[in-house]
Structures are given as structure tokens and as C-alpha cells.
Amino acid sequence: MIRPGKVLRAALFALMVACGDAGAADYDGLIAQARLLLEGGGVEGALAASAEAVKLDPAGFKGHYYQGMALMGLGRFEEAQVAAAKALALAPESGRVAAEKLGDLVTIRKTEAEAEKTASAALADGLIGKAALAYERAWAAGRARPDLGLKAADLYANRLKTPVDAGRVLRQLIAALPGGAEAELAQAELHKIAPTLRTIAQDHVGAARGLSGDEPLRRLEQAEAADPTYPDIYVQRARTLARGTDGAALRGALKDLARMDLASPDLLGDLSDMAEWLKKPEIAAFLEDLVGRSQYEAVGKVLAAKAEDRRKADEVRRANALKEEQDRLAAQAREEREIEVCQKLVDAMARQKASYKQLRNDIDSDKERLKNLNRLVEQQQETSQRYQTPTLRAFDLAPDRDKLRGEVNAAIDDHKRQVKAYNDMVDRYNKRCLSYKDDLDLPDDF
């Protein structure tokens, strides 16, 4: 909007030029007129005034400068670049910075315009990814068109479903335009996708904890791109780098912890190898500068306490290891004694088995003798009955038969007892010695 005072001044300059006032129509007057018109939004009038100034003094850099400004305002960027280049070439030392800034600004506005045109065409053609990227480039060119950044963020979030890209652009808008209406709008949009971004960051941090090499740091970078406000990113990065050898990278990670207000003595003291890192003077000095003397000393106390805990834990581990070894040796001795007992049992079983086998053979032999005696007795009785003569006592074999029968029956009973004793030994063996079978010297027929 053009303010009334500026409109009046511009009109007065135009009137003086039209009336041929020599004092007003000079070069400086035209330059002032062009400036006032530009401030009031009269771009075409400013172009006319600056062009007239260039005619009056082609070597004056201000005419070319304001001509470039006007041409840029009209979107005639190639011409504006030419004018800006002439202004820079003719500018005195005091005007070079302004002329250089104009050249840069023309390039930015040209990039913005071209990117916006590309985005609009891509969007019309359904090329959403290309449109989003073009809008983002248009916004990033000068960060003066937040509407383009918001368009890019909207396409990323709602059409392409890439919330990380949307979050990146929205955070750029908030940082570039603090307190502005566009920044508040960007903050509201970022709030909508914040839960999704936090979940993505948590997933990357969780994955980083189980990886090695360069992969953890890569995943943490992805987590930070999703949600740079997630504290675990910086804690895990410090833990990862503390296990490495890159002191510069570790210092950067410690700075991030301090920036996030996470650099507590407990956390710093819990980082892997921090005690070793602090033996390096440059790291120790850096940490003291970063957190202050008192906090630095507190870190030292935490490390000392952890060292004492490790010493006690080592003592417990050594004591447990010694006890385990003693228990192992005692178990080994018990096993050796048990094997010895089992071997004796096996030997006794072998003897018992041999004994009852021999007894069985003796019984079989006695049974054969008994069978023969029975035949003789029967023959004797048959002869006595045939001749009706009493059998002589000297030749009566019945008592021998009865005696042998008794011995056989007694031997059978003894054999049964030995078999039972052997079976009892087998039961003891099965209960006590099967686990040592491979360590025993067993008979072939066992």
C-alpha cells in the first residue's frame, strides 16, 4: 500500500519534471523520484524516472541501480541483471555493497520466479514430487516468499506423505520468520505432524543402538532430520562417538548435549571410555569450558565412583569364578569317586554273573546225573519184580538219588538267590552308573 505522503512527493516530482523545472529535473531529482516511487509501489514510474536518469548521466551508477530495482519489480529479470551489472561496474567504493546486493537479489528473485513457474506447471501436470521440490527451491532461494515454503510443506505432508521433508521446510520457515504470521502457521502445521516425526526418530535411534561401524551415525542423522528436538538422538550420538577415536566429532556431540541441556555429570560420566578421553588434555580442557569447573569436577566424581563399582564388581566376579572352579573340582572328584564305585559294582556284577552261570552249569550236570540214577533205580526195581527177589542194600541206589535230588533243589534255590542279587546290582547300576557308562571298563558281554 502506498502511503499518502509518498504519493504526494512522487506527484510533486512528476509535476516538476513535466513543468521543465531545471532544478527538479536534474539527475539527483530523478534518482530521488525513482526511489520514492519504488517505496510507494510505483514500479513503472520508477522505471521511467531511472531510465531518464541514465540518459542524463550514463556513467552514474544510481540510475542503473534504480533501473535494475524497477526492472526486477516488473519481473524483467534478464534486463535487471544487466542493469545491476552496470551499476556494480560504475559504483564508487561506497556503493559497491549495495550494487552487489542488488545483483544477488535479482538472481534470487529470478530463481524464485522460475521455480514457482516450474512448480505450478508440474502441479498442473500431476507431478507432485517435482512441484514440491520446485516450491521448496523457490522458498529457499531467498527465504522471502514463505507462501512458497508453506506450499512445499503441504505437498510433502499431505500429497507425498513424506513428513520428514515437510518438517524440514516448516522448521526453516519458523527460523527465518520468528514471530511472523507465517511462522505461526508453520508452527501449527509442524505440531500436526510432530507425533509422526517423533515415532520416526525413535525408530532410527532404536535401530542405531544395535548397529556398528558408520551405520549408527547415519541412522542418528536420519533421526535428527525427522525430529531434532528428540533428546535421545544426542545422547546416543555421544555414546556412539565416545566408543570411537574421533575427538573432534565427540566434542561436537558433547556440544549438542549441552545445547539440549543434557550434559549432566551422571550422563557424561556414563559415556563409554570417558575416563580415557579425559586423560587427553584437549578433551579435558574442552569439557571444563563446556560445563564449567564444578560440573567438570562432578563428572570426575562420577567416574571415580564408577571405577570403584567396577573394582568391586571385578572382585565379586573373581570370587565367583574361584568358587565355580572349586565347585567344578569338587564335582569332578565326586564324579571320579562315583566312577570308581560304579566300576567296582560292574566288576562285582561280572563276578556274580560268572558265579551263577557256573552254578547253572553245575545244576544242569547234577540234573543229568539225577536222570541217570532214576533210570538205574527203575531198572533195579524192574529186575527185583521180575525175579521176585529183594534188592540187595548194597545195590539200592534210591538213597543216592534222593540225596542228589536234594542237592539239586538246594543249588536251584541258591541260583535263584544269586540271580536276584545280580538283578539288584543291575538296578543299582541303572540308578547310579548309567551316566558314567562311557567312563567304565565294561565286559564284552555286559
C-alpha positions as MATLAB code, in Angstrom:
seq = 'MIRPGKVLRAALFALMVACGDAGAADYDGLIAQARLLLEGGGVEGALAASAEAVKLDPAGFKGHYYQGMALMGLGRFEEAQVAAAKALALAPESGRVAAEKLGDLVTIRKTEAEAEKTASAALADGLIGKAALAYERAWAAGRARPDLGLKAADLYANRLKTPVDAGRVLRQLIAALPGGAEAELAQAELHKIAPTLRTIAQDHVGAARGLSGDEPLRRLEQAEAADPTYPDIYVQRARTLARGTDGAALRGALKDLARMDLASPDLLGDLSDMAEWLKKPEIAAFLEDLVGRSQYEAVGKVLAAKAEDRRKADEVRRANALKEEQDRLAAQAREEREIEVCQKLVDAMARQKASYKQLRNDIDSDKERLKNLNRLVEQQQETSQRYQTPTLRAFDLAPDRDKLRGEVNAAIDDHKRQVKAYNDMVDRYNKRCLSYKDDLDLPDDF';
ca = [
       0.000    0.000    0.000;
       1.344    3.479   -0.910;
       1.231    5.962    1.942;
      -0.280    9.444    1.163;
       2.918   11.362    1.939;
       4.908    9.333   -0.537;
       2.230    9.699   -3.209;
       2.339   13.477   -2.737;
       6.128   13.629   -3.007;
       6.102   11.448   -6.100;
       3.407   13.619   -7.683;
       5.371   16.772   -6.941;
       8.494   15.327   -8.595;
       6.452   14.304  -11.627;
       4.936   17.799  -11.795;
       8.334   19.472  -11.617;
       9.654   17.302  -14.403;
       6.608   17.998  -16.557;
       6.913   21.758  -15.982;
      10.528   21.794  -17.006;
      11.905   22.967  -13.670;
      15.626   22.714  -14.250;
      16.406   22.276  -10.570;
      13.986   19.392  -10.181;
      14.666   17.653  -13.423;
      18.312   17.111  -12.776;
      19.888   13.720  -12.204;
      19.598   13.728   -8.425;
      15.976   14.700   -8.612;
      15.206   11.801  -10.936;
      17.030    9.425   -8.642;
      15.052   10.669   -5.654;
      11.842   10.379   -7.643;
      12.642    6.777   -8.638;
      13.405    5.897   -5.037;
      10.184    7.395   -3.749;
       8.134    5.678   -6.417;
       9.712    2.313   -5.610;
       8.959    2.807   -1.937;
       5.362    3.612   -2.813;
       4.889    0.731   -5.230;
       5.004    2.786   -8.404;
       7.368    0.434  -10.207;
       6.614    1.564  -13.756;
       7.024    5.215  -12.821;
      10.290    4.371  -11.067;
      11.486    2.624  -14.230;
      10.689    5.744  -16.292;
      12.454    8.063  -13.846;
      15.544    5.853  -13.570;
      15.706    5.427  -17.344;
      15.636    9.222  -17.723;
      18.419    9.499  -15.136;
      20.518    7.026  -17.090;
      20.066    9.151  -20.205;
      21.200   12.269  -18.344;
      24.236   10.534  -16.861;
      25.078    7.109  -18.310;
      28.110    6.904  -16.027;
      26.124    7.439  -12.843;
      25.690    4.158  -11.017;
      22.492    5.205   -9.181;
      20.498    5.451  -12.377;
      21.437    1.907  -13.338;
      20.860    0.763   -9.749;
      17.275    2.041   -9.543;
      16.617    0.922  -13.073;
      17.635   -2.591  -12.026;
      15.360   -2.357   -8.976;
      12.405   -1.309  -11.123;
      13.023   -3.969  -13.755;
      13.236   -6.598  -11.016;
       9.927   -5.389   -9.614;
       8.335   -5.856  -13.032;
       9.730   -9.369  -13.374;
      12.094   -8.454  -16.222;
      14.972  -10.283  -14.611;
      17.410  -10.560  -17.535;
      17.246   -6.787  -18.068;
      17.505   -6.247  -14.322;
      20.679   -8.367  -14.227;
      22.204   -6.248  -16.973;
      21.335   -3.032  -15.129;
      22.686   -4.415  -11.837;
      25.937   -5.415  -13.533;
      26.325   -1.891  -14.963;
      25.607   -0.382  -11.553;
      28.302   -2.565   -9.980;
      30.801   -1.653  -12.693;
      30.167    2.099  -12.219;
      29.700    2.166   -8.442;
      32.181    4.042   -6.243;
      33.588    2.214   -3.276;
      30.771    3.437   -1.069;
      28.153    1.985   -3.422;
      29.659   -1.385   -4.252;
      27.986   -3.274   -1.430;
      24.545   -2.020   -2.471;
      25.221   -2.860   -6.129;
      26.422   -6.358   -5.228;
      23.359   -6.958   -3.072;
      21.138   -5.837   -5.942;
      22.783   -8.362   -8.258;
      22.283  -11.105   -5.711;
      18.687  -10.075   -5.100;
      17.864  -10.099   -8.811;
      19.301  -13.620   -9.087;
      17.217  -14.727   -6.095;
      14.023  -13.233   -7.432;
      14.660  -14.764  -10.836;
      15.239  -18.170   -9.232;
      12.065  -17.757   -7.167;
      10.007  -16.846  -10.201;
      11.374  -19.635  -12.376;
      10.966  -22.226   -9.628;
       7.422  -21.073   -8.881;
       6.572  -21.278  -12.586;
       8.073  -24.803  -12.733;
       6.128  -25.819   -9.627;
       2.826  -24.534  -10.965;
       3.325  -26.344  -14.283;
       4.358  -29.570  -12.531;
       1.374  -29.381  -10.198;
      -0.971  -28.876  -13.128;
       0.584  -31.922  -14.783;
       0.165  -34.050  -11.656;
       3.912  -34.223  -10.937;
       3.559  -33.692   -7.199;
       7.150  -34.588   -6.282;
       8.585  -32.185   -8.842;
       6.195  -29.448   -7.744;
       7.076  -29.844   -4.060;
      10.794  -29.700   -4.803;
      10.378  -26.639   -7.029;
       8.338  -24.800   -4.386;
      10.972  -25.633   -1.782;
      13.736  -24.328   -4.044;
      11.745  -21.183   -4.717;
      11.364  -20.608   -0.974;
      14.982  -21.464   -0.215;
      16.332  -19.098   -2.892;
      15.804  -16.010   -0.766;
      13.529  -17.110    2.051;
      11.405  -14.078    1.312;
       8.350  -15.962   -0.001;
       7.016  -18.013    2.925;
       3.891  -18.832    0.920;
       6.066  -20.960   -1.386;
       7.578  -22.793    1.575;
       4.120  -23.491    3.001;
       3.011  -24.874   -0.367;
       6.030  -27.183   -0.436;
       5.376  -28.374    3.119;
       1.721  -29.030    2.329;
       2.592  -31.144   -0.708;
       5.209  -33.101    1.250;
       2.914  -33.765    4.194;
      -0.461  -34.341    2.566;
       0.185  -35.451   -1.002;
       3.556  -37.207   -0.915;
       3.255  -38.485    2.680;
       6.874  -37.581    3.445;
       6.557  -35.859    6.832;
      10.322  -35.572    7.298;
      10.563  -33.312    4.233;
       7.570  -31.302    5.412;
       9.093  -30.891    8.867;
      12.368  -29.672    7.375;
      10.662  -26.883    5.384;
       8.385  -25.884    8.262;
      11.315  -25.558   10.645;
      13.101  -23.359    8.075;
      10.042  -21.091    7.928;
       9.849  -20.816   11.714;
      13.544  -19.974   11.984;
      13.519  -17.459    9.126;
      10.397  -15.568   10.199;
      10.332  -15.538   14.003;
       7.138  -14.049   15.379;
       5.516  -13.613   11.977;
       2.078  -14.844   10.970;
       3.619  -17.301    8.503;
       5.848  -18.673   11.263;
       2.809  -19.241   13.477;
       1.076  -21.048   10.649;
       4.177  -23.164   10.060;
       4.331  -23.949   13.775;
       0.728  -25.122   13.734;
       1.392  -27.400   10.746;
       4.525  -28.770   12.373;
       2.532  -29.524   15.521;
       0.147  -31.680   13.475;
       2.897  -33.981   12.197;
       5.049  -33.884   15.344;
       3.857  -37.302   16.693;
       4.686  -38.967   13.386;
       8.104  -37.319   13.282;
       8.844  -38.389   16.868;
       7.953  -42.007   16.036;
      10.267  -41.951   13.022;
      13.087  -40.520   15.144;
      12.534  -43.129   17.866;
      12.700  -45.935   15.308;
      16.018  -44.673   13.937;
      17.527  -44.244   17.409;
      16.388  -47.720   18.417;
      17.977  -49.173   15.285;
      21.204  -47.253   15.893;
      21.665  -48.904   19.292;
      22.053  -52.318   17.687;
      24.334  -51.369   14.789;
      28.085  -50.929   14.343;
      30.505  -49.093   12.090;
      29.236  -45.920   10.413;
      25.637  -47.134   10.307;
      24.630  -45.866   13.808;
      25.673  -42.286   12.980;
      23.817  -42.447    9.670;
      20.650  -43.580   11.408;
      21.033  -40.841   14.022;
      21.325  -38.242   11.255;
      18.050  -39.541    9.857;
      16.503  -39.327   13.329;
      17.653  -35.722   13.697;
      16.242  -34.853   10.279;
      12.879  -36.197   11.444;
      12.773  -34.609   14.907;
      15.747  -32.510   16.050;
      14.027  -31.955   19.427;
      14.246  -35.634   20.434;
      16.856  -35.787   23.241;
      17.780  -39.461   22.784;
      19.354  -38.630   19.416;
      22.091  -36.589   21.037;
      22.575  -38.955   23.949;
      23.001  -41.929   21.622;
      25.312  -39.983   19.314;
      27.560  -39.073   22.253;
      27.579  -42.705   23.409;
      28.471  -43.901   19.919;
      31.278  -41.405   19.398;
      32.683  -41.958   22.903;
      33.391  -45.546   21.860;
      35.387  -44.342   18.848;
      38.565  -42.368   18.273;
      37.334  -39.126   16.652;
      37.897  -36.442   19.274;
      36.543  -33.609   17.109;
      33.302  -35.498   16.466;
      32.986  -36.262   20.176;
      33.407  -32.574   21.045;
      30.610  -31.757   18.617;
      28.362  -34.366   20.209;
      29.121  -33.006   23.688;
      28.229  -29.512   22.463;
      24.892  -30.844   21.266;
      24.272  -32.375   24.701;
      24.990  -29.031   26.347;
      22.777  -27.203   23.832;
      19.933  -29.582   24.673;
      20.628  -29.149   28.411;
      21.508  -32.827   28.685;
      25.169  -32.614   29.710;
      24.660  -33.727   33.315;
      27.582  -35.227   35.276;
      25.770  -38.567   35.504;
      25.256  -38.798   31.754;
      28.765  -37.619   30.886;
      30.283  -39.990   33.412;
      28.265  -42.854   31.953;
      29.714  -42.436   28.446;
      31.979  -45.289   27.379;
      35.700  -44.638   27.854;
      35.087  -41.135   29.198;
      37.796  -41.682   31.800;
      40.249  -42.433   28.974;
      39.074  -39.438   26.954;
      39.659  -37.110   29.913;
      43.276  -38.218   30.068;
      43.713  -36.198   26.868;
      44.385  -32.582   27.882;
      42.481  -31.062   24.964;
      39.325  -33.058   25.770;
      39.570  -32.323   29.492;
      40.015  -28.589   28.844;
      37.148  -28.576   26.353;
      34.764  -30.311   28.761;
      35.626  -27.910   31.572;
      34.981  -24.974   29.233;
      31.714  -26.551   28.126;
      30.105  -27.372   31.504;
      32.092  -25.292   33.989;
      34.559  -26.199   36.688;
      32.086  -27.501   39.268;
      30.271  -29.725   36.776;
      33.587  -30.949   35.419;
      34.650  -31.952   38.935;
      31.278  -33.661   39.411;
      31.963  -35.706   36.279;
      35.275  -36.751   37.829;
      33.461  -37.918   40.962;
      31.004  -39.933   38.896;
      33.872  -41.577   37.032;
      35.669  -42.334   40.307;
      32.505  -43.911   41.729;
      32.066  -45.992   38.576;
      35.689  -47.114   38.781;
      35.127  -48.213   42.388;
      31.961  -50.039   41.373;
      33.885  -51.802   38.612;
      36.622  -52.768   41.081;
      34.068  -54.263   43.454;
      32.307  -55.993   40.603;
      35.638  -57.437   39.455;
      36.282  -58.749   42.951;
      32.853  -60.364   43.021;
      33.452  -61.877   39.586;
      36.821  -63.240   40.648;
      35.330  -64.679   43.839;
      32.501  -66.250   41.886;
      34.946  -67.621   39.334;
      37.072  -69.119   42.132;
      34.008  -70.674   43.747;
      32.877  -72.055   40.402;
      36.314  -73.599   39.889;
      36.275  -75.077   43.370;
      32.791  -76.442   42.782;
      33.908  -77.840   39.446;
      36.897  -79.595   41.017;
      34.737  -80.934   43.849;
      32.200  -82.195   41.338;
      34.980  -83.750   39.306;
      36.324  -85.500   42.417;
      32.831  -86.719   43.290;
      32.407  -87.960   39.762;
      35.729  -89.767   39.879;
      34.758  -91.396   43.175;
      31.393  -92.315   41.744;
      33.029  -93.825   38.680;
      35.299  -95.836   40.960;
      32.291  -97.100   42.929;
      30.463  -97.938   39.712;
      33.479  -99.766   38.336;
      33.575 -101.882   41.485;
      29.886 -102.550   41.059;
      30.412 -103.587   37.443;
      33.239 -105.910   38.487;
      31.049 -107.410   41.205;
      28.229 -107.849   38.713;
      30.583 -109.619   36.319;
      31.758 -111.954   39.096;
      28.190 -112.587   40.227;
      27.129 -113.307   36.704;
      30.031 -115.738   36.195;
      29.226 -117.409   39.530;
      25.596 -118.031   38.760;
      26.487 -119.204   35.260;
      28.840 -121.787   36.795;
      26.196 -122.770   39.281;
      23.723 -123.147   36.457;
      26.153 -125.455   34.672;
      26.625 -127.482   37.877;
      22.855 -127.781   38.286;
      22.497 -128.935   34.690;
      25.245 -131.562   35.311;
      23.602 -132.747   38.537;
      20.238 -132.970   36.796;
      21.837 -135.205   34.169;
      23.303 -137.416   36.952;
      19.889 -137.496   38.633;
      18.287 -138.578   35.397;
      20.788 -141.416   35.073;
      20.190 -142.505   38.694;
      16.450 -142.515   38.074;
      16.972 -144.868   35.168;
      19.183 -147.177   37.261;
      16.655 -147.200   40.109;
      13.868 -148.020   37.706;
      15.951 -150.813   36.193;
      16.737 -152.164   39.682;
      13.090 -152.150   40.650;
      12.136 -153.856   37.398;
      14.722 -156.615   37.936;
      13.558 -157.191   41.535;
       9.945 -157.507   40.480;
      10.829 -159.876   37.608;
      12.686 -162.391   39.754;
      10.729 -161.792   42.912;
      13.941 -161.252   44.815;
      14.621 -158.380   47.184;
      17.116 -155.861   46.066;
      20.339 -156.027   47.998;
      21.021 -152.995   50.206;
      24.455 -152.622   48.697;
      22.910 -152.207   45.334;
      19.988 -149.978   46.403;
      20.522 -146.607   44.614;
      17.406 -144.817   45.854;
      19.095 -143.051   48.795;
      21.765 -141.648   46.480;
      19.077 -140.433   44.153;
      17.160 -138.700   46.907;
      20.316 -137.097   48.229;
      21.282 -135.825   44.795;
      17.746 -134.525   44.267;
      18.019 -132.540   47.469;
      21.368 -131.128   46.412;
      19.948 -130.102   43.034;
      16.979 -128.366   44.649;
      19.285 -126.559   47.064;
      21.516 -125.497   44.187;
      18.470 -124.189   42.286;
      17.428 -122.143   45.307;
      20.998 -120.798   45.596;
      20.928 -119.992   41.892;
      17.712 -118.009   42.338;
      19.271 -116.047   45.202;
      22.321 -115.238   43.075;
      20.152 -114.159   40.156;
      18.190 -111.879   42.494;
      21.436 -110.442   43.859;
      22.630 -109.821   40.310;
      19.341 -108.129   39.374;
      19.643 -105.915   42.444;
      23.114 -104.930   41.264;
      21.671 -104.131   37.821;
      19.068 -101.864   39.431;
      21.767 -100.037   41.390;
      23.827  -99.733   38.243;
      20.880  -98.275   36.285;
      20.126  -95.763   39.023;
      23.667  -94.713   39.747;
      26.043  -95.533   36.940;
      24.385  -95.149   33.537;
      25.649  -91.558   33.157;
      29.225  -92.824   33.593;
      28.872  -95.729   31.165;
      31.450  -94.328   28.739;
      33.990  -93.980   31.557;
      33.672  -97.605   32.767;
      35.574 -100.709   31.717;
      32.657 -102.965   30.820;
      32.943 -106.677   29.954;
      32.208 -107.642   26.390;
      29.011 -109.497   27.364;
      27.819 -106.783   29.780;
];
